Amino acid sequence: MKNIKNSIGLIIILSIFVGCSDVVEFDPHDEYAVTEVDYLRTESDYQTMAVSCYTPTQWLNGIVVLGDIASDNAVAGGENASDVLTLQNIDDYDYQLLANNSTLEDLWKSAYEGVNRTNYLIDYKDVNLLGETVEFDGKEAMYGEVHFLRAYYYFNLVRMFGDVVLFTDYKLGLNDFGTLQRSPKADVYAQIESDLLNAIAILPSTASQQGRVTIYAAQALLGKVYLYQDKFDLAATMLENVVNGPFSLVSNFDDIFLLEGENGPESVYEVQYSNGSPYYNWGGQTRGQGNYAVQQCGVRGFNGTEDMPYNSGWSTNLPTQDLAAAYEDGDQRKDATVFDVAAYAENNPNLNVTYQVAPFKNTGLYNKKYLPRKGQTSGQPELNYENNHRIIRYADVLLMASEANLRASAVNQAKAQSYLDMVRDRAFGDEDHRITATSQVIWNERRLELGMEGDRFFDLVRTGQAATILGSGYSSATNGLFPIPQREIDISGLSQNEGY
């Protein structure tokens, strides 16, 4: 079956939310002009638009980088103090500059582009602009995907920014500037829950194409949404569906993040990337179909013989020594998460390895999970890595279910323990490293299991540990939220988050 990662196209729907999409100039001949009325006339139109609703998920790769750099897991790195300034500002908690941070603004715009696209398709589910009804096999299930995607976009918005603009019944236009205000995050979460419940009711258990969301992806995301709201009873019940689903833990942890490990038995939801249509636009580096975040993780000036499997990169998003030290001896996750380049060079003298020794904020470590590899990019190499981002893995579900069962109104210690045991047994390859499940133990285990996958900062915030663990540089006055982009405030009159 053709993978959806090779089907995602940049279908341009004019959606305006203070620059939600890049400006596209279109000058049709007088005798032919495409309008909304001409679209959604056939099954093919609907299916193509549904695929385009996935596209902005690719543009959100920066949230994975942000989720670790803003935490104790990673530092910004880079070539020098003036390199990747947007990541440096996040790493340094430079609250005076974050409101004008282009990375945060890009994540805001990308998520709202996804909202606009899904709203557009949902608006015309029953009839198109001509009043026609277009029915076809699989239409209901396709709309389950669209509802999941809208929930996914809003989930990323609400956990980053808190109260955000909530709209679901139409696509924003020019007349909407300044008319919408932020909605309480409780209302946003309620909409996310509604969308995911709608999706669960109609999604299949098996994807029609590899990479499309299934009922299990929706159940896992809903369980996570419940967990973020401290709805532990609901989370435990919802996540149990996925725990008992068709998933299993891969015995060799490192294999999960290889190209051949994509969409494997542990995958619940992955953002699909491809390089079949190489991208060259440095003016919109996140807008291609490749995973731009991979280039950021690579070792600067990394070279060797032809047999060396890695490409060089930019030495950003560097794991901390603190993260490396958190792993116990014998935990296979350490070598699969943190890459010690000096040790690699010493242990492989036949590869004649060379690299830039001291990038800015050098830790000596690099993100192994997404380290750039040869043969996984094309065209403009930096913009076209095809590595999928593993958004929800089975191990993540097991740990969420373990936490939910521990914090539910009726504690189920046995389930919590068994799910934790599964994760640790895989990590060490034996049953000798089991430890008693407590909430703190689970939170610590999430750091080890999901290190450099973008969850750490958000986990620290939702569990109330951010101020203690992140130290004096972090301001609890922000409530763990990032600032609303200043451009949105200036043009749309939105209010700013506390602490900025």
Protein Blocks (a to p, Z undefined) as FASTA:
>chain_A
ZZfklmpccddddddeehlaacddddddfkbccdfklgokbfklmmmmmmmmmmmmmmmm
mmmmmmmmmmmkbcfbijblmgokllmmmmnopaklmmmcfklmmmmmmmmmmmmmmmmm
mmmmmpcfkopacddehklmmmmmmmmmmmmmmmmmmmmnopadddfkbccdfklgokac
cddfklmmmmmmmmmmmmmmmpcfbdfbghiacfklmmmmmmmmmmmnopaklmmmmmmm
mmmmcbdcdfblmlmmmmklgoiaklmbdcdddfkbccfbfklmmlmmbdfklmmmpceh
iacdfklmbdcdehpaiacfklmmmpcghiaklmmmpccfklmmmmmmmnopacdfbagh
iehiacfklgccehiaghjlklmccbdcdfbcfklmmmmmmmmmmmmmbdcfklmmmmmm
mmmmmmnopaklgccddfklmmmmmmmmmgonlpmmmmmmmnopmmmmnommlcfklnop
acddfklmmmnopacdehZZ
